């Protein structure tokens, strides 16, 4: 209701008007008002500034972080398997083999990480 009241009081006409002939000579008038200046050739700056090497530094840091994480996970897996096997004696292992579905080759390949 409030919007309808405002439209009734003020109206819907656009109060802003463009002067007649404003856009006919707009470009010429603007060029006349600008100071004359010779166009300068600009070349892209190739330097050793901070902005040029920063992305390479970030990429190198990311690669190092990924390599470190992969190495740490691989080392943890291999030491965990060796520690697990070292906990049992040969007698316990042979008892386990007798009651499990593993054959000797499967156990050997599991213990030596061969496939």
C-alpha positions in Angstrom: 0.0 0.0 0.0 2.8 2.4 0.8 4.3 2.1 -2.7 1.0 2.8 -4.4 0.5 5.9 -2.2 3.9 7.2 -3.2 3.2 6.6 -6.9 -0.1 8.5 -6.6 1.5 11.5 -4.9 4.7 11.7 -6.9 3.7 10.1 -10.2 5.5 7.7 -12.5 7.1 10.1 -14.9 10.9 10.2 -15.2 12.1 13.6 -13.8 15.5 13.4 -15.6 15.7 14.6 -19.1 18.7 14.7 -21.6 19.2 18.1 -23.3 18.3 18.1 -27.0 21.3 17.3 -29.2 23.5 16.2 -26.3 24.7 12.9 -27.9 25.2 14.3 -31.5 28.5 15.9 -30.9 29.5 14.2 -27.7 32.6 12.4 -29.0 34.0 15.5 -30.8 33.4 17.7 -27.7 35.1 15.2 -25.4 38.1 14.9 -27.7 38.4 18.7 -27.9 38.4 19.0 -24.2 41.1 16.3 -23.6 44.7 17.5 -23.7 46.8 16.2 -26.5 49.4 13.7 -25.5 51.6 11.4 -27.5 50.7 7.7 -27.1 53.4 6.0 -25.2 54.4 2.5 -26.0 54.1 0.3 -23.0 56.0 -3.0 -22.6 55.1 -5.6 -20.1 57.6 -5.6 -17.3 59.6 -8.7 -16.9 61.4 -8.7 -13.7 62.4 -10.6 -10.6 59.8 -8.9 -8.5 58.0 -10.5 -5.7 54.9 -11.1 -7.8 56.7 -13.1 -10.4 58.3 -15.7 -8.2 55.6 -16.0 -5.5 53.3 -18.5 -7.5 56.4 -20.6 -8.2 57.3 -20.6 -4.6 53.8 -21.7 -3.6 53.8 -24.5 -6.2 57.2 -25.8 -5.0 56.0 -25.7 -1.4 52.8 -27.7 -2.3 54.9 -30.3 -4.2 57.3 -30.7 -1.2 54.3 -31.0 1.2 52.7 -33.7 -1.0 56.0 -35.6 -1.3 56.6 -35.4 2.5 53.1 -36.7 3.3 53.4 -39.6 0.8 56.8 -40.6 2.2 55.5 -40.4 5.8 52.5 -42.6 5.0 54.6 -45.1 3.1 57.2 -45.3 6.0 54.4 -45.7 8.6 52.8 -48.6 6.7 56.0 -50.5 6.2 57.2 -50.1 9.9 53.7 -51.0 11.2 53.7 -54.3 9.3 57.2 -55.2 10.5 56.3 -54.4 14.1 53.2 -56.5 13.8 55.1 -59.5 12.5 57.9 -59.1 15.1 55.3 -59.4 18.0 54.7 -63.1 17.3 57.1 -66.1 17.6 57.5 -68.7 14.9 55.4 -71.2 17.0 52.5 -68.7 17.2 52.8 -68.1 13.5 52.7 -71.8 12.6 49.7 -72.3 14.9 47.9 -69.5 13.1 48.8 -71.0 9.7 47.4 -74.3 10.7 44.1 -72.8 11.7 43.8 -70.2 8.9 43.0 -70.4 5.2 46.4 -68.9 4.3 48.9 -71.1 2.6 52.6 -70.7 3.0 53.1 -68.7 -0.2 50.3 -66.2 0.7 51.9 -65.7 4.1 55.3 -65.3 2.6 54.1 -62.8 0.1 52.2 -60.9 2.8 55.3 -60.7 5.0 57.7 -59.7 2.3 55.2 -57.3 0.6 55.5 -59.2 -2.7 52.5 -59.7 -4.9 
